[in-house]
């Protein structure tokens, strides 16, 4: 199976600490927290333009409320293009909210067996067809041995739980 996503940078960080695991759990409940978690995991606190690689970027704000744009857009001052944390990853071109993706990463990472799509459908409230799409994308990203993809976060969440239970 060919992995058409460039996920290497998304989770190319050390093993999740207990604090990171708590943040991932809270990201499962709130869309803003999910975006902030993914942005930190991808860029490490220093956002980079996905198109040109420049560091001169800014978060787009809503003109009426002054809060962050509801689509969580970033804009590069050099190439003037907009982007989100989803671009170039398995999350790209998916309308499934990022908090559901975070819940799927957490559930897959903590489970010893295969995650039941029907149970995940009942738990999250998203359609069964969307759950199958989500699981297929995650499996596709994990199956390619050349790419680090999400293969980094998922086993490491399991390792963290094993390490915490042994101490």
CORDAKA-V790833 format. One record per pair of residues at least 6 apart in sequence whose C-alpha atoms are under 6 Angstrom apart, sorted by the first residue. I is the first residue (numbers start at 1). J is the second residue. D is the distance in Angstrom with one decimal. If there is no record, write none. Layout:
# CORDAKA-V790833
[[I	J	D] [I	J	D]]
This chain:
# CORDAKA-V790833
[[5	88	5.6] [5	89	5.1] [6	88	5.3] [6	89	5.7] [7	89	5.1] [7	149	4.5] [8	148	5.0] [8	149	5.0] [9	42	5.8] [10	42	4.1] [11	41	5.9] [15	156	5.7] [27	33	4.8] [27	34	4.2] [27	99	5.9] [28	99	4.5] [28	102	5.5] [28	103	5.0] [31	99	5.3] [34	98	5.9] [34	99	5.3] [39	85	5.9] [48	54	5.8] [48	55	4.8] [49	76	5.9] [56	77	5.8] [57	75	5.6] [57	76	4.3] [57	77	5.7] [58	74	5.7] [58	75	5.6] [59	74	4.5] [60	69	5.7] [60	73	5.6] [60	74	5.6] [61	67	5.5] [61	68	4.4] [61	69	4.8] [62	68	5.8] [62	69	4.9] [73	83	5.7] [73	84	5.1] [74	82	5.6] [74	83	5.3] [74	84	5.9] [75	81	5.7] [75	82	4.4] [86	92	5.0] [109	154	4.2] [109	155	5.9] [109	157	5.5] [109	158	5.6] [110	158	5.3] [121	128	5.5] [141	149	5.7] [142	150	5.9] [142	151	5.0]]
